[in-house]
Structures are given as C-alpha cells and as structure tokens.
Amino acid sequence: QLITRGTNPTDPKFAACSFARGNTGILFFDEAIKKGSKLPKHAKSENRPAFLELIGDKPGSALALTSLAARFVVATRSSKFRSAPFQPEVSLPQVVLIDSLHSFSTPKLVSTIRSNLLLDMANVQDEAIIQQEVEECLKRIHFIFVNDLTTTVASLEALRMKLRMMDLTMHMVLWDGFLSVIPDANSKMEAIRQLVRLWHGTNALVVVASHRKNLMLDKYATCQISFEPKEEEPNLYLAKVCGTEFVAKVGMTGILS
C-alpha cells in the first residue's frame, strides 16, 4: 500500500497521508519521518509510512505521543473539509495508543486535543461546536493495554486484521512502554515480529517509545529520536534526530513548539 503524495489535502484521508509524510507540525517528528525515508537501508520502503523509535523518559514519551495523536485527529477531522463527501466515522483515520505503563491520561489527551482545535478554529467562538469537535476527535482514538507477551501478540494480530479491512486509509499506531512488560529476548523478538507484520501489512505510521535504545529494532525502525528534558529547564526538551538537535517547548497541553 502506498502513501499518496500531496501538499494541499482536500479530505481527511489525504490529510492523513500528508501528516504521515512529515507534516505533523512537530519539528523533530517531521525531521525523523523525512530523514528516515532517505536512508539507504530503507530505500525499498520509501513509499511506506515511517516506523520511528522514540527514546526518552516516561513523562516525555507520553507527552510526545499524546501530542502526536491529538494533532493527527485534529488535522484529519471531517468538519475541516466541508466540501469533501461525507465519510462515516469508522472510515476516517484512526489512532491506536498501546499502553504498557499506564502512562496515557484521558484528561491530558482531551486538553491537548482542545488546545490544538482552538488554534485550528480561531474564528469559532461557539463553545458547543468546539466541544462537539473534541468529542468527534476522541472517538477516533483507541486504547489498548498490554501487560505480557500473550496480550501483546493477540492485540497486535487483532489490530493488524482490523486495519487491513479499512481500505487505504492512513492510521497511526503509538506504543508507550514498548517491550517494557516482556522480560526475555525471545519474547521481545516475537513482539517485534508481530509489530513489523502490522507495519508491513497495513497503512499505519508506527511510533514506539521506550527508555533505552533497543538494538533488535535497528533493522526495522526508519529513524530513532532521542527525547530528554533539558537540565534545569523543566519546560524544555532536547530532541536529537540523525545528529540534528531540536529544542521543544512543552506545557500542560502537550508540545507547544
């Protein structure tokens, strides 16, 4: 399955493809997506969505993935494209948050979505409309909790089959605490194999977050991102992508810049 190229999205599916091509609005994610696709080892996968590895502390990784999820559903909501044909909610781009650490917070997710909506709907003053948009965005974010190899493999297989049935729509799969609940090397490799099958068999941008680099992912991940708090500056994180550094400002509503 190929990602459609385009610069001016005209419908939610086209917007999802543009987002996955490196138009997330978060500079270090955009850099990782674009640089990863140009690496020689991924030449055969240049038309496939990115597979990113985010390495950092627990608060930072949860914040980064929450921000990415919120920006995705806001950018791909149907109301943004009034002239496009109506699309049922189930056919719109979806986000799956896989949580091994119970690090995602629904209130934080709601506030991050709302913050991004207010920026995107600056001319809308009706609180009822804004609240409806928040609810519509939330409907497209799904949580999966995994706590061992069995639930991990079963969840990934079910998710792969589900996404394969959703035509060519671009989706996102974000996993915080990647492999943290799986103790031995063989089990970790099996979980990675299942995740790679999902990546190869669906049209999904995949981002996994962990606290340390996983060498078993090297031949699969299109790019690694280091994401750590700056010393003595609690509102700033330093992101490193292929030797390039980015300073990200964070707040109560996610990554601000």
Secondary structure, 3 states (H helix, E strand, C coil): CCCCCCCCCCCHHHHHHHHHCCCCCCHHHHHHHHHHCCCHHHHHHCCCCCEEEEEECHHHHHHHHHHHHHHHHHHCCHHHCCCCCCCCHHHCCCEEEEECCCCCCHHHHHHHHHHHHHHHCCCCCCHHHHHHHHHHHHCCEEEEECCCHHHHHHHHHHHHHHHHCCCCCCEEEEEECCCCCCCCHHHHHHHHHHHHHHHHHCCEEEEEEECCCCHHHCCCCCEEEEEEEECCEEEEEEEEECCEEEEEEEECCEECC
